[in-house]
Amino acid sequence: MTPEEIIAECEKFGVKFKVVNNRLSPVGNLSLDFVKFSHTLIPYKQQLIDYIKTNFPEDVKTAESKERPKPVMVQNTPDARVQRLRIPCIHLGPSIEKAAGCNCAGKVIHECKVYGKCRRAGSPTEDVPAVCTSCDSYVASA
């Protein structure tokens, strides 16, 4: 796929990409269908970043701080899923709302820098498309 084709497909989902610290950041309606589609874009990631930097400089952001903690990658195994509950993901933002009828801290809905919304545990839904314990984008904070 060309960057133009990728951007056109993403617009059908109501999603636009920005480049933040040389990483793609989706903005818009991050539905479960879009999340599934976005996994097919991984081979085109750098090509899309370069295209956005060249053609849409207003969508490129660089953090003022150049020092970032080094991410720690964690495998998706049963033991790793427990570790994912102990160590928050670097993409995990503040809590947005508590899940109805559940006092479990893992099911609290959080902002997510990758998917828009996520939970630390449970199952993905159309409204909350990502769950840290099974997320392919999970990176442990150091």
KEMIPA-584973 format. One line per field, with one value per atom (N, C-alpha, C): residue in three letters; y, z, x; atom name. Coordinates in nm, 2 decimals, padded with zeros to 4 digits, always signed. Layout:
aa = c(ALA ...)
Y = c(Y ...)
Z = c(Z ...)
X = c(X ...)
at = c(CA ...)
This chain:
aa = c(MET MET MET THR THR THR PRO PRO PRO GLU GLU GLU GLU GLU GLU ILE ILE ILE ILE ILE ILE ALA ALA ALA GLU GLU GLU CYS CYS CYS GLU GLU GLU LYS LYS LYS PHE PHE PHE GLY GLY GLY VAL VAL VAL LYS LYS LYS PHE PHE PHE LYS LYS LYS VAL VAL VAL VAL VAL VAL ASN ASN ASN ASN ASN ASN ARG ARG ARG LEU LEU LEU SER SER SER PRO PRO PRO VAL VAL VAL GLY GLY GLY ASN ASN ASN LEU LEU LEU SER SER SER LEU LEU LEU ASP ASP ASP PHE PHE PHE VAL VAL VAL LYS LYS LYS PHE PHE PHE SER SER SER HIS HIS HIS THR THR THR LEU LEU LEU ILE ILE ILE PRO PRO PRO TYR TYR TYR LYS LYS LYS GLN GLN GLN GLN GLN GLN LEU LEU LEU ILE ILE ILE ASP ASP ASP TYR TYR TYR ILE ILE ILE LYS LYS LYS THR THR THR ASN ASN ASN PHE PHE PHE PRO PRO PRO GLU GLU GLU ASP ASP ASP VAL VAL VAL LYS LYS LYS THR THR THR ALA ALA ALA GLU GLU GLU SER SER SER LYS LYS LYS GLU GLU GLU ARG ARG ARG PRO PRO PRO LYS LYS LYS PRO PRO PRO VAL VAL VAL MET MET MET VAL VAL VAL GLN GLN GLN ASN ASN ASN THR THR THR PRO PRO PRO ASP ASP ASP ALA ALA ALA ARG ARG ARG VAL VAL VAL GLN GLN GLN ARG ARG ARG LEU LEU LEU ARG ARG ARG ILE ILE ILE PRO PRO PRO CYS CYS CYS ILE ILE ILE HIS HIS HIS LEU LEU LEU GLY GLY GLY PRO PRO PRO SER SER SER ILE ILE ILE GLU GLU GLU LYS LYS LYS ALA ALA ALA ALA ALA ALA GLY GLY GLY CYS CYS CYS ASN ASN ASN CYS CYS CYS ALA ALA ALA GLY GLY GLY LYS LYS LYS VAL VAL VAL ILE ILE ILE HIS HIS HIS GLU GLU GLU CYS CYS CYS LYS LYS LYS VAL VAL VAL TYR TYR TYR GLY GLY GLY LYS LYS LYS CYS CYS CYS ARG ARG ARG ARG ARG ARG ALA ALA ALA GLY GLY GLY SER SER SER PRO PRO PRO THR THR THR GLU GLU GLU ASP ASP ASP VAL VAL VAL PRO PRO PRO ALA ALA ALA VAL VAL VAL CYS CYS CYS THR THR THR SER SER SER CYS CYS CYS ASP ASP ASP SER SER SER TYR TYR TYR VAL VAL VAL ALA ALA ALA SER SER SER ALA ALA ALA)
Y = c(-00.12 +00.00 +00.12 +00.23 +00.35 +00.43 +00.53 +00.62 +00.69 +00.73 +00.79 +00.69 +00.57 +00.47 +00.44 +00.43 +00.41 +00.53 +00.65 +00.77 +00.77 +00.73 +00.73 +00.62 +00.50 +00.40 +00.44 +00.50 +00.55 +00.65 +00.74 +00.84 +00.78 +00.66 +00.59 +00.55 +00.53 +00.49 +00.62 +00.73 +00.86 +00.88 +00.83 +00.83 +00.91 +00.99 +01.06 +01.03 +01.02 +01.00 +01.13 +01.14 +01.24 +01.17 +01.24 +01.18 +01.26 +01.18 +01.24 +01.17 +01.24 +01.18 +01.07 +01.09 +01.00 +00.86 +00.87 +00.75 +00.79 +00.70 +00.72 +00.73 +00.82 +00.84 +00.86 +00.76 +00.77 +00.87 +00.95 +01.04 +01.03 +01.01 +01.00 +00.88 +00.82 +00.71 +00.58 +00.54 +00.42 +00.30 +00.27 +00.15 +00.02 -00.09 -00.22 -00.25 -00.22 -00.24 -00.17 -00.05 +00.03 -00.04 -00.08 -00.14 -00.27 -00.35 -00.47 -00.43 -00.33 -00.28 -00.23 -00.16 -00.09 -00.19 -00.31 -00.41 -00.45 -00.43 -00.46 -00.35 -00.24 -00.12 -00.13 -00.23 -00.23 -00.23 -00.31 -00.31 -00.17 -00.08 +00.05 +00.16 +00.13 +00.23 +00.34 +00.30 +00.41 +00.48 +00.42 +00.48 +00.59 +00.56 +00.65 +00.77 +00.74 +00.84 +00.94 +00.89 +00.98 +01.06 +01.00 +01.07 +01.18 +01.16 +01.26 +01.37 +01.34 +01.44 +01.54 +01.48 +01.55 +01.63 +01.57 +01.63 +01.70 +01.67 +01.73 +01.77 +01.87 +01.91 +01.96 +02.01 +02.05 +01.94 +01.81 +01.70 +01.63 +01.69 +01.64 +01.71 +01.64 +01.70 +01.63 +01.71 +01.66 +01.71 +01.62 +01.65 +01.74 +01.83 +01.92 +01.84 +01.74 +01.66 +01.55 +01.55 +01.45 +01.32 +01.32 +01.20 +01.13 +01.00 +00.92 +00.79 +00.73 +00.61 +00.50 +00.41 +00.30 +00.20 +00.17 +00.07 -00.07 -00.15 -00.29 -00.37 -00.45 -00.53 -00.66 -00.70 -00.81 -00.90 -01.03 -01.13 -01.15 -01.20 -01.23 -01.37 -01.41 -01.54 -01.52 -01.63 -01.62 -01.54 -01.57 -01.50 -01.35 -01.33 -01.19 -01.11 -01.18 -01.10 -01.06 -01.14 -01.10 -00.98 -00.99 -00.88 -00.75 -00.77 -00.65 -00.58 -00.65 -00.59 -00.52 -00.57 -00.50 -00.38 -00.39 -00.28 -00.22 -00.09 -00.02 +00.00 +00.00 +00.03 +00.17 +00.20 +00.34 +00.42 +00.35 +00.42 +00.45 +00.39 +00.40 +00.54 +00.60 +00.74 +00.73 +00.85 +00.85 +00.78 +00.74 +00.67 +00.77 +00.72 +00.80 +00.77 +00.64 +00.60 +00.46 +00.43 +00.30 +00.21 +00.09 +00.00 -00.02 -00.02 -00.04 -00.17 -00.18 -00.30 -00.38 -00.32 -00.39 -00.31 -00.37 -00.30 -00.34 -00.41 -00.46 -00.34 -00.31 -00.20 -00.22 -00.35 -00.38 -00.34 -00.32 -00.29 -00.15 -00.06 +00.08 +00.12 +00.21 +00.26 +00.37 +00.36 +00.46 +00.52 +00.64 +00.69 +00.61 +00.59 +00.51 +00.59 +00.61 +00.69 +00.62 +00.49 +00.41 +00.39 +00.35 +00.31 +00.41 +00.51 +00.61 +00.57 +00.44 +00.39 +00.25 +00.21 +00.08 +00.04 -00.09 -00.14 -00.22 -00.24 -00.31 -00.46 -00.50 -00.64 -00.65 -00.78 -00.80 -00.83 -00.80 -00.83 -00.70 -00.69 -00.58 -00.57 -00.45 -00.42 -00.32 -00.29 -00.19 -00.05 -00.03 +00.10 +00.11 +00.00 +00.00 -00.11 -00.07 -00.17 -00.24 -00.20 -00.26 -00.30 -00.41 -00.45 -00.48 -00.42 -00.43 -00.58 -00.66 -00.80 -00.88 -00.84 -00.91 -00.82 -00.70 -00.60 -00.62 -00.62 -00.63 -00.50 -00.39 -00.27 -00.24 -00.33 -00.31 -00.30 -00.20 -00.18 -00.14 -00.22 -00.19 -00.06 +00.01 +00.13 +00.08 +00.15 +00.11 +00.14)
Z = c(+00.00 +00.00 +00.00 -00.07 -00.07 +00.05 +00.10 +00.21 +00.17 +00.05 +00.01 +00.03 -00.01 +00.01 +00.16 +00.24 +00.38 +00.44 +00.41 +00.46 +00.42 +00.29 +00.25 +00.32 +00.34 +00.42 +00.56 +00.62 +00.76 +00.77 +00.67 +00.67 +00.67 +00.61 +00.61 +00.75 +00.84 +00.98 +01.06 +01.00 +01.08 +01.16 +01.11 +01.18 +01.10 +01.16 +01.10 +01.18 +01.12 +01.19 +01.21 +01.33 +01.35 +01.38 +01.37 +01.41 +01.53 +01.64 +01.77 +01.81 +01.83 +01.86 +01.77 +01.64 +01.54 +01.55 +01.61 +01.62 +01.56 +01.50 +01.45 +01.57 +01.57 +01.67 +01.61 +01.62 +01.56 +01.64 +01.56 +01.63 +01.56 +01.64 +01.59 +01.64 +01.56 +01.60 +01.60 +01.71 +01.72 +01.75 +01.66 +01.67 +01.67 +01.71 +01.71 +01.56 +01.47 +01.33 +01.28 +01.33 +01.29 +01.35 +01.48 +01.55 +01.48 +01.43 +01.36 +01.23 +01.16 +01.03 +01.06 +01.17 +01.19 +01.20 +01.24 +01.25 +01.12 +01.01 +00.87 +00.82 +00.90 +00.85 +00.91 +00.99 +01.06 +00.95 +00.84 +00.75 +00.68 +00.68 +00.62 +00.71 +00.84 +00.94 +00.91 +00.88 +00.85 +00.73 +00.63 +00.50 +00.53 +00.61 +00.64 +00.73 +00.82 +00.90 +00.81 +00.72 +00.63 +00.54 +00.50 +00.41 +00.49 +00.61 +00.69 +00.72 +00.76 +00.78 +00.66 +00.55 +00.42 +00.38 +00.38 +00.33 +00.42 +00.55 +00.65 +00.77 +00.76 +00.87 +00.99 +00.97 +01.09 +01.17 +01.13 +01.20 +01.27 +01.27 +01.33 +01.46 +01.57 +01.70 +01.76 +01.83 +01.89 +02.04 +02.13 +02.27 +02.30 +02.40 +02.44 +02.51 +02.59 +02.65 +02.56 +02.54 +02.45 +02.52 +02.66 +02.73 +02.77 +02.73 +02.76 +02.83 +02.92 +02.98 +02.87 +02.88 +02.78 +02.81 +02.71 +02.73 +02.75 +02.83 +02.86 +02.79 +02.69 +02.62 +02.71 +02.71 +02.78 +02.69 +02.70 +02.62 +02.66 +02.57 +02.61 +02.65 +02.77 +02.83 +02.95 +03.01 +03.14 +03.25 +03.27 +03.37 +03.33 +03.20 +03.15 +03.17 +03.15 +03.17 +03.32 +03.41 +03.55 +03.57 +03.51 +03.52 +03.46 +03.35 +03.29 +03.38 +03.48 +03.58 +03.68 +03.71 +03.81 +03.75 +03.62 +03.56 +03.46 +03.48 +03.38 +03.24 +03.14 +03.00 +02.99 +02.90 +02.88 +02.81 +02.75 +02.67 +02.76 +02.88 +02.97 +03.03 +03.01 +03.06 +03.18 +03.23 +03.35 +03.33 +03.44 +03.44 +03.39 +03.31 +03.26 +03.33 +03.35 +03.42 +03.48 +03.58 +03.64 +03.57 +03.54 +03.48 +03.57 +03.51 +03.59 +03.65 +03.78 +03.85 +03.88 +03.87 +03.89 +03.98 +04.09 +04.18 +04.15 +04.04 +04.00 +03.94 +03.99 +03.94 +03.80 +03.75 +03.62 +03.51 +03.55 +03.45 +03.44 +03.52 +03.50 +03.36 +03.30 +03.17 +03.17 +03.10 +03.10 +02.96 +02.95 +02.83 +02.78 +02.65 +02.59 +02.47 +02.47 +02.37 +02.23 +02.23 +02.11 +02.06 +02.14 +02.10 +02.15 +02.22 +02.27 +02.40 +02.42 +02.55 +02.57 +02.69 +02.72 +02.87 +02.90 +03.03 +03.06 +03.19 +03.22 +03.22 +03.23 +03.23 +03.17 +03.14 +03.08 +02.94 +02.86 +02.72 +02.64 +02.52 +02.44 +02.40 +02.39 +02.34 +02.23 +02.17 +02.06 +02.12 +02.24 +02.30 +02.36 +02.41 +02.47 +02.40 +02.29 +02.20 +02.25 +02.36 +02.40 +02.54 +02.57 +02.71 +02.73 +02.83 +02.85 +02.86 +02.93 +02.95 +02.82 +02.71 +02.58 +02.46 +02.49 +02.39 +02.32 +02.18 +02.11 +02.12 +02.16 +02.17 +02.31 +02.40 +02.54 +02.55 +02.62 +02.66 +02.80 +02.88 +03.03 +03.05 +03.15 +03.19 +03.28 +03.27 +03.34 +03.48)
X = c(+00.08 +00.00 +00.09 +00.04 +00.11 +00.07 +00.14 +00.10 -00.04 -00.06 -00.18 -00.30 -00.28 -00.39 -00.41 -00.31 -00.32 -00.40 -00.37 -00.44 -00.58 -00.61 -00.75 -00.83 -00.77 -00.84 -00.87 -00.77 -00.78 -00.89 -00.90 -01.01 -01.15 -01.16 -01.29 -01.33 -01.23 -01.26 -01.27 -01.25 -01.25 -01.12 -01.01 -00.88 -00.78 -00.70 -00.59 -00.47 -00.35 -00.23 -00.15 -00.09 +00.01 +00.14 +00.25 +00.38 +00.43 +00.44 +00.49 +00.61 +00.72 +00.85 +00.89 +00.87 +00.90 +00.82 +00.71 +00.62 +00.48 +00.41 +00.27 +00.18 +00.09 -00.01 -00.15 -00.24 -00.37 -00.46 -00.54 -00.63 -00.76 -00.87 -01.00 -01.08 -01.16 -01.25 -01.17 -01.11 -01.03 -01.12 -01.20 -01.29 -01.22 -01.28 -01.22 -01.18 -01.27 -01.24 -01.11 -01.10 -00.98 -00.85 -00.87 -00.75 -00.71 -00.80 -00.77 -00.70 -00.75 -00.70 -00.56 -00.54 -00.41 -00.29 -00.32 -00.22 -00.16 -00.24 -00.19 -00.09 -00.09 -00.01 +00.14 +00.17 +00.30 +00.41 +00.40 +00.52 +00.54 +00.43 +00.44 +00.47 +00.49 +00.50 +00.60 +00.73 +00.83 +00.80 +00.75 +00.72 +00.61 +00.51 +00.40 +00.45 +00.54 +00.60 +00.68 +00.76 +00.83 +00.74 +00.63 +00.54 +00.47 +00.43 +00.36 +00.46 +00.58 +00.68 +00.70 +00.70 +00.73 +00.61 +00.49 +00.37 +00.27 +00.29 +00.20 +00.28 +00.37 +00.46 +00.38 +00.26 +00.18 +00.13 +00.14 +00.10 +00.22 +00.34 +00.46 +00.49 +00.50 +00.53 +00.65 +00.73 +00.85 +00.85 +00.87 +00.86 +00.98 +00.96 +01.07 +01.18 +01.15 +01.25 +01.30 +01.43 +01.48 +01.52 +01.52 +01.55 +01.42 +01.41 +01.29 +01.34 +01.27 +01.31 +01.31 +01.40 +01.41 +01.30 +01.22 +01.11 +01.16 +01.09 +01.12 +01.01 +01.05 +00.96 +00.92 +00.79 +00.75 +00.67 +00.70 +00.63 +00.48 +00.40 +00.26 +00.24 +00.29 +00.27 +00.19 +00.13 +00.06 +00.13 +00.26 +00.34 +00.36 +00.37 +00.39 +00.26 +00.15 +00.02 +00.01 +00.05 +00.05 +00.15 +00.26 +00.36 +00.30 +00.22 +00.16 +00.07 +00.01 -00.08 +00.00 +00.12 +00.21 +00.29 +00.32 +00.40 +00.32 +00.28 +00.20 +00.27 +00.19 +00.25 +00.28 +00.38 +00.43 +00.32 +00.22 +00.11 -00.01 -00.01 -00.13 -00.14 -00.25 -00.28 -00.36 -00.41 -00.50 -00.63 -00.69 -00.82 -00.93 -01.02 -01.13 -01.26 -01.29 -01.41 -01.39 -01.47 -01.47 -01.57 -01.54 -01.64 -01.76 -01.88 -02.00 -02.01 -02.04 -02.06 -01.93 -01.82 -01.69 -01.60 -01.55 -01.46 -01.31 -01.29 -01.16 -01.08 -00.96 -00.88 -00.84 -00.83 -00.79 -00.89 -01.02 -01.12 -01.15 -01.08 -01.10 -01.05 -01.13 -01.10 -01.00 -00.89 -00.78 -00.77 -00.71 -00.67 -00.55 -00.53 -00.42 -00.37 -00.23 -00.17 -00.17 -00.20 -00.20 -00.34 -00.43 -00.57 -00.68 -00.64 -00.74 -00.80 -00.85 -00.90 -00.84 -00.82 -00.78 -00.82 -00.81 -00.82 -00.69 -00.66 -00.54 -00.57 -00.70 -00.74 -00.88 -00.92 -01.05 -01.04 -01.15 -01.15 -01.18 -01.12 -01.15 -01.30 -01.35 -01.48 -01.48 -01.59 -01.59 -01.56 -01.61 -01.58 -01.44 -01.39 -01.25 -01.18 -01.10 -01.05 -00.92 -00.86 -00.73 -00.73 -00.66 -00.64 -00.50 -00.44 -00.29 -00.24 -00.31 -00.27 -00.25 -00.32 -00.31 -00.27 -00.22 -00.20 -00.07 -00.07 +00.06 +00.15 +00.09 +00.16 +00.21 +00.19 +00.23 +00.39 +00.43 +00.57 +00.58 +00.64 +00.65 +00.72 +00.67 +00.75 +00.87 +00.98 +01.10 +01.09)
at = c(N CA C N CA C N CA C N CA C N CA C N CA C N CA C N CA C N CA C N CA C N CA C N CA C N CA C N CA C N CA C N CA C N CA C N CA C N CA C N CA C N CA C N CA C N CA C N CA C N CA C N CA C N CA C N CA C N CA C N CA C N CA C N CA C N CA C N CA C N CA C N CA C N CA C N CA C N CA C N CA C N CA C N CA C N CA C N CA C N CA C N CA C N CA C N CA C N CA C N CA C N CA C N CA C N CA C N CA C N CA C N CA C N CA C N CA C N CA C N CA C N CA C N CA C N CA C N CA C N CA C N CA C N CA C N CA C N CA C N CA C N CA C N CA C N CA C N CA C N CA C N CA C N CA C N CA C N CA C N CA C N CA C N CA C N CA C N CA C N CA C N CA C N CA C N CA C N CA C N CA C N CA C N CA C N CA C N CA C N CA C N CA C N CA C N CA C N CA C N CA C N CA C N CA C N CA C N CA C N CA C N CA C N CA C N CA C N CA C N CA C N CA C N CA C N CA C N CA C N CA C N CA C N CA C N CA C N CA C N CA C N CA C N CA C N CA C N CA C N CA C N CA C N CA C N CA C N CA C N CA C N CA C N CA C N CA C N CA C N CA C N CA C N CA C N CA C N CA C N CA C N CA C N CA C)
